[in-house]
Structures are given as structure tokens and as C-alpha cells.
Amino acid sequence: MTTVELRNLTKRYGKVVAADGLSLKVEDGEYMCLLGPTGAGKTTALRMVAGLLSPDEGQVLFDDKDCTHLEPEYREAVMLSQNYSLFPHMDVNSNVIYGPRIKGWDPDESQEVADNMLEMVHLQNRKDAMPRELSGGMQQRTALARALASGSKVILLDEPLRALDARLRIELRREIVLLAKAMGITAIHVTHDQEEAMVIADRIAVMRGGKVIQVGTPREVFDDPATPFVANFLGQSNFFVGKVVGKENDITIVENDVGVTVKARMCPFPMGEEVVVAVKVGNTTLKHNDGFFMGRVERILYEGTYIHIDVLANGERYAAKVPNRKYEDFSEGEEVLVGWPPTEAKVFAMPPEGLAEELRLE
């Protein structure tokens, strides 16, 4: 297995800074997800690890060895892109065996590796098929088998499931992780899909503006976000802006400029400090007899297991997700009390550029 480390990587395209002092370490055998909006620098980072792009500054290290300027074929890393890049004139077996062959492996050994990979991705009965004869999911699995058969110690996946339908994405994201773990491969997986990252990653690196702004397990980045942006990007959040007016029993009391007070987790900010309270939509409650402030139901969306409800309160819009069994409990236009468990709400310092700019997607 191999560790991969990015040290202060910078990559510019004219005035656009695609990587801005990007630093990250991926441990042996770890399945790391790079998560962020379009333009965050995720694919740029992946291509620098693969050797397909040279950074303007900084280093790429494999097992503490500087590989920044090493050619891609010598890095023992393979990249799997979202378009799969299968050779259209080769059948499945020829595509999978291509890597071992060009590396000069023994023909029998090469075929044995290819057979093992095809069995792992459940395509041993389609080895003679051409790519055009395969479904999108089968093409994706063929590309994965080819990547794994290359003998590389690091696999780099750039939105590999983006082109697939929802059910197939759920099925294949499990398979990819299981295969990588079974083979002891270090994996870096780029995605903008928060749910996908939560399910497959050992750790998530949340990116924005060419930088990593938080690294942690899925639970850490979801439950204890480092910034309001992370709180909103990794699971939608509601925000309440006000000033710290009290602290008691590990609870912070925040009041806005119209006198509405809410409660949140204890915070380090002093009395009178302007702050932002963030609470996940799923932890926001709508009740008729308990809450912090009154609002009016604007919209109710049935989403299957849950109902999404938008509420307008004090000129701000809040949202909540409630179980579908409560569908009949709410109606558009009625007044409800908006609240949340204080332990589920985190307090942030007001961003210097303002909350709207902090939450803006690239």
C-alpha cells in the first residue's frame, strides 16, 4: 500500500487559481473522498497526483518520495475518469489485460490477473463483448477492472459514477470500495455528491477555492463542521444570525436584532459577539406547541421517506425534513414554531465577508 501526500500545491491558469496551497495526506489503504462544488479544484488535484498536470509550486509525494515531476507511468497510480475511456475496438478481456501486457508481464500471468479482475466485477461471462454492447454500469465495471489489473497501488477516481442512474450508482459505489479494500489499494475519489462521499469514504476532504478546508470522517465533518460553508454543503443547514447574549449549562443563547432568541451548543465567543448559528435541516423541528420562533409554512414537498417543508419566519426562510407519516400534520399557510435541540446547533463566528458570500458556491 502507498501513502499519498500533497504539500502546498499551487496550479494557476492565467488569473484562475485552481489549486491554492493545497495540502492533504492520504494514508495507506485509505479511501479518501475529495468533496466540493464545481470549480473547487478537485479534478486538478487528482490530475496532479496522477502526473497529468505539473504544479506551479508544491510537491506530490508517494511514500515520502518526491514524485512531483515523475512521469505518470512510473507513479504506480491509475486514473479512472467518468467517461471510462475504454478502447472501442477491443473486447472486455483485451481492455482489462491491456495494462499488464504493455508492462511486459508474462502472458499467462496477465490473463490470470484479468480473469481475477473480471470475476471480482462480475463480468467473467462478458469477456468477449465489445464496449458498445455493454450497459453503462458494465462499462464502468470494465474500466474499474482494467484500472485494478494494472497493478497500481493508488487508484484515482474522477466522478466515476456521475453518468449512471441512481440505483446503479448506489450498487457500484459499494463495489468500488469493497474491491479497493480487498486489494489493499489507496484510493482518492472525487465527487460533488455529498451522500456518495458520506457512504463510501474513510475520510472526507472538503474543498473550496483550491484549498482543503476540513478533513475528517464522514461523521466528523457532518456533525462538527469547521465552517458555515461545510455545514451547508455537507447536508443542508438553516442559519440564524445574532449576538451572544448568554451562556448557561453548556448552552449558548443567541439573540437577533428583532429580539428573537435561540439556543445552541456552548461556544468560545464572548458576550456581544456577532455569530451564526447553524443547524441541519434534518435536526430542525416544526411544532405547534414548542420552538424558538413562529413561522408560516410556504411549501410542502413529498420526497418519499421524508417530507421537505419550507417555512418563512421573520423574513428568513427555514427548512425541515420530517417523516412522511406526518404529511397530514402540516398544511401550507399554517403557522408553526421552528426549533431544534440546542446540542444539534453549532455556533460560528460571523464570516468576515458575510454569511451570503461564505455560503456561495463557485
C-alpha positions in Angstrom: 0.0 0.0 0.0 1.0 3.6 -0.5 0.6 6.9 1.2 0.0 10.0 -0.9 0.8 13.5 0.3 0.1 16.8 -1.3 2.2 19.7 0.0 1.3 23.3 -0.7 0.3 22.5 -4.3 -0.5 25.6 -6.5 -1.8 25.5 -10.0 -2.7 28.6 -12.0 -4.5 29.1 -15.3 -3.9 32.7 -16.0 -5.8 34.6 -13.3 -7.6 31.5 -12.2 -6.1 29.6 -9.2 -7.2 26.0 -9.5 -5.1 24.9 -6.6 -4.1 27.3 -3.9 -1.6 25.9 -1.4 -3.4 22.6 -1.4 -2.2 20.2 1.3 -3.5 16.7 2.2 -2.2 13.3 3.3 -3.9 10.1 2.3 -2.9 7.1 4.4 -2.0 3.6 3.3 -5.1 1.7 2.1 -7.4 4.7 2.9 -10.5 5.5 0.8 -10.4 9.3 0.7 -13.1 11.4 -0.9 -12.4 14.9 -2.3 -15.8 16.7 -1.9 -16.7 20.1 -3.1 -18.7 22.2 -5.6 -17.8 22.6 -9.3 -14.6 24.7 -9.5 -13.3 23.7 -6.1 -10.1 22.2 -7.6 -10.9 18.5 -7.1 -10.0 17.2 -10.5 -7.0 19.5 -10.7 -5.7 17.9 -7.5 -6.4 14.4 -8.9 -4.6 15.1 -12.1 -1.5 16.4 -10.3 -1.4 13.2 -8.2 -1.7 11.2 -11.5 1.1 13.2 -13.1 -1.1 14.5 -15.9 -0.6 18.1 -14.6 2.5 19.7 -13.2 2.0 22.0 -10.3 3.4 25.5 -10.4 4.5 25.1 -6.8 4.5 22.4 -4.2 5.1 18.7 -4.1 3.4 15.3 -4.7 4.9 12.5 -2.5 4.3 8.8 -2.7 5.5 7.0 0.4 7.5 10.2 1.3 9.3 10.1 -2.1 9.0 13.2 -4.2 7.2 12.3 -7.4 6.2 15.8 -8.4 7.9 15.6 -11.8 7.8 11.8 -12.3 6.1 10.6 -15.5 2.6 9.1 -14.9 3.7 5.6 -15.9 6.3 5.5 -13.1 3.9 6.5 -10.3 2.0 3.3 -9.8 -1.2 5.3 -9.8 -4.0 4.8 -12.3 -6.9 7.3 -13.0 -10.4 6.2 -13.7 -12.4 9.1 -15.3 -16.2 9.5 -15.6 -16.2 8.7 -19.3 -14.4 5.3 -18.7 -12.1 5.7 -21.8 -12.4 2.1 -22.9 -10.8 1.1 -26.2 -13.8 0.8 -28.5 -12.1 -1.7 -30.9 -11.1 -4.1 -28.1 -13.4 -6.6 -26.3 -13.7 -6.6 -22.5 -10.9 -9.0 -21.9 -8.5 -7.1 -24.1 -9.3 -3.8 -22.4 -8.7 -5.3 -18.9 -5.4 -7.1 -20.0 -4.0 -4.1 -21.7 -2.1 -2.7 -18.7 -0.3 -6.0 -17.8 0.6 -6.5 -21.5 2.2 -3.1 -22.1 4.2 -3.6 -18.9 5.6 -6.8 -20.3 4.1 -9.2 -17.9 4.1 -12.9 -18.6 1.1 -13.7 -20.9 -0.3 -16.4 -18.6 0.1 -14.2 -15.6 -1.5 -11.3 -17.4 -4.5 -13.4 -18.3 -4.8 -14.8 -14.8 -4.9 -11.3 -13.4 -7.5 -10.2 -16.0 -9.7 -13.3 -15.2 -9.5 -12.5 -11.4 -10.5 -8.8 -12.0 -13.4 -9.7 -14.3 -14.6 -12.2 -11.7 -14.4 -9.5 -9.0 -16.6 -7.1 -11.0 -19.0 -9.9 -12.1 -18.1 -9.7 -15.8 -16.4 -13.1 -16.4 -19.3 -14.1 -18.7 -19.0 -10.9 -20.9 -15.2 -11.0 -21.5 -15.8 -11.3 -25.3 -18.2 -8.4 -25.5 -17.3 -5.1 -27.1 -17.8 -1.9 -25.1 -20.7 -0.8 -27.3 -22.6 -4.0 -26.3 -22.4 -3.2 -22.6 -24.6 -1.1 -20.4 -23.2 2.0 -18.7 -22.8 0.0 -15.5 -20.9 -2.8 -17.2 -18.6 -0.3 -19.0 -17.9 1.3 -15.6 -17.0 -2.1 -14.1 -14.8 -2.9 -17.1 -12.9 0.3 -16.7 -12.6 -0.4 -13.0 -11.3 -3.9 -13.7 -8.8 -2.5 -16.2 -7.6 0.0 -13.6 -7.2 -2.6 -10.9 -5.4 -5.1 -13.3 -2.7 -2.5 -13.9 -1.0 -3.4 -10.6 -1.1 0.2 -9.5 -1.1 0.8 -5.7 -3.1 4.0 -6.0 -6.4 4.4 -7.8 -7.7 7.9 -8.6 -11.4 8.1 -9.4 -12.8 11.3 -11.0 -16.7 11.3 -10.6 -16.7 7.7 -11.8 -20.4 7.2 -11.1 -21.7 10.5 -12.4 -23.2 9.2 -15.7 -25.1 6.3 -14.1 -28.7 6.2 -12.9 -29.4 6.5 -9.2 -29.9 2.8 -8.5 -26.8 1.7 -10.3 -24.7 4.4 -8.6 -25.8 3.0 -5.2 -24.9 -0.5 -6.2 -21.5 0.3 -7.8 -20.2 2.7 -5.1 -20.3 -0.2 -2.7 -18.5 -2.5 -5.2 -15.7 0.0 -5.8 -15.0 0.4 -2.1 -15.1 -3.4 -1.5 -12.7 -4.0 -4.4 -10.3 -1.3 -3.3 -10.3 -2.6 0.3 -9.9 -6.3 -0.8 -6.8 -5.4 -2.9 -5.3 -3.0 -0.3 -5.3 -0.1 -2.7 -5.1 3.5 -1.6 -8.0 5.4 -3.3 -8.8 9.1 -3.9 -12.3 9.6 -5.1 -13.5 12.9 -6.5 -17.2 13.7 -6.1 -19.6 16.6 -5.7 -22.3 14.2 -4.3 -22.4 14.6 -0.5 -24.4 11.4 0.0 -21.9 9.4 -2.1 -19.0 10.7 -0.1 -20.7 10.0 3.3 -21.3 6.4 2.3 -18.0 5.4 0.8 -15.3 7.4 2.4 -13.0 6.6 5.3 -12.3 10.3 5.4 -13.6 13.3 3.5 -11.6 16.3 2.4 -14.0 19.2 1.8 -12.6 21.5 -0.8 -13.3 25.1 -1.8 -11.4 27.6 -3.9 -8.5 25.2 -4.5 -8.0 24.6 -0.8 -8.9 21.8 1.7 -11.0 23.5 4.4 -11.8 20.4 6.5 -10.7 16.8 6.7 -12.4 14.2 8.8 -14.5 11.1 9.0 -18.0 11.4 7.5 -19.4 11.8 11.0 -16.9 14.4 12.0 -17.5 16.7 9.0 -21.3 16.3 9.2 -21.7 16.7 12.9 -18.9 19.1 13.6 -18.4 21.2 10.5 -15.4 23.7 10.6 -17.2 26.5 8.7 -20.7 27.5 7.8 -19.9 26.5 4.2 -19.2 23.0 5.3 -22.3 22.9 7.4 -24.4 23.8 4.4 -22.6 21.9 1.7 -22.5 18.6 3.6 -26.1 18.3 4.5 -28.3 21.4 4.1 -28.4 23.7 7.1 -30.5 26.5 8.5 -28.8 29.6 9.7 -29.7 32.2 12.4 -27.7 35.4 12.8 -27.4 37.2 16.1 -25.3 38.1 19.1 -24.3 36.0 22.1 -26.4 37.2 25.0 -26.0 34.4 27.5 -24.3 31.1 28.4 -25.7 28.5 30.9 -25.4 24.8 31.4 -23.2 24.3 28.3 -25.7 26.2 26.2 -25.2 29.4 24.3 -28.1 31.9 23.9 -28.1 34.0 20.8 -30.5 36.9 20.1 -31.1 38.6 16.7 -31.8 42.3 16.1 -35.6 41.8 16.4 -35.4 40.2 19.8 -35.8 36.5 18.8 -33.6 34.2 21.0 -32.4 30.7 20.2 -30.2 28.2 21.9 -27.1 26.2 20.6 -24.0 24.4 21.8 -21.6 26.1 24.0 -19.2 28.3 22.1 -15.9 30.2 22.8 -17.2 33.6 21.6 -17.6 36.4 24.1 -20.9 38.2 25.1 -22.0 40.6 22.4 -20.1 38.8 19.6 -22.0 38.6 16.3 -22.3 34.9 15.4 -24.0 32.4 13.1 -26.0 29.5 14.5 -26.2 26.5 12.1 -28.5 23.5 12.4 -29.1 20.7 9.9 -32.4 20.7 8.2 -32.9 17.1 9.5 -32.5 18.4 13.1 -34.9 21.3 12.7 -38.3 20.8 14.3 -41.7 22.2 13.3 -44.2 22.0 16.1 -47.5 23.7 17.1 -46.6 24.0 20.8 -42.8 24.2 21.1 -40.0 26.2 19.4 -37.9 29.3 19.4 -40.0 31.5 16.9 -43.1 31.4 14.8 -43.1 30.9 11.1 -45.6 30.3 8.2 -45.4 27.1 6.1 -44.7 28.1 2.5 -44.3 24.8 0.7 -44.6 21.1 1.4 -42.7 18.6 -0.8 -43.3 14.9 -0.6 -39.9 13.1 -1.0 -40.8 9.5 -0.2 -39.4 8.6 3.1 -39.4 12.3 4.2 -41.3 15.5 3.7 -39.5 18.7 3.0 -41.2 21.8 4.5 -40.2 25.4 3.8 -41.1 28.0 6.4 -40.9 31.8 6.2 -40.1 33.4 9.6 -39.0 36.9 10.4 -38.1 37.5 6.7 -35.9 34.4 6.6 -36.5 31.0 5.0 -36.0 27.9 7.0 -36.5 24.2 6.0 -37.2 21.0 7.8 -37.4 17.3 6.9 -40.0 15.3 8.8 -41.0 11.6 8.4 -43.7 11.0 5.8 -46.1 9.7 8.3 -46.5 13.4 9.4 -47.7 14.5 6.0 -51.2 15.2 7.2 -49.9 17.2 10.2 -48.9 20.3 8.2 -50.6 22.4 5.6 -49.4 25.4 3.5 -50.2 28.7 5.1 -50.4 27.5 8.7 -48.2 28.8 11.5 -45.7 26.6 13.2 -43.0 27.0 15.8 -39.4 26.5 14.5 -36.9 25.0 16.9 -34.1 22.4 17.3 -32.3 20.6 20.1 -29.6 23.1 21.3 -26.9 20.3 21.2 -27.5 19.9 17.4 -26.8 23.6 16.6 -23.3 24.9 16.2 -22.2 28.5 16.7 -19.7 30.1 14.2 -18.0 33.5 14.2 -19.6 35.7 11.6 -17.5 35.3 8.4 -15.6 38.5 7.6 -17.1 38.6 4.1 -20.6 38.0 5.4 -22.8 34.9 5.5 -24.1 35.1 2.0 -20.6 35.2 0.5 -19.5 32.4 2.8 -22.3 30.1 1.6 -21.9 31.0 -2.1 -21.0 28.1 -4.4 -18.3 28.6 -7.0 
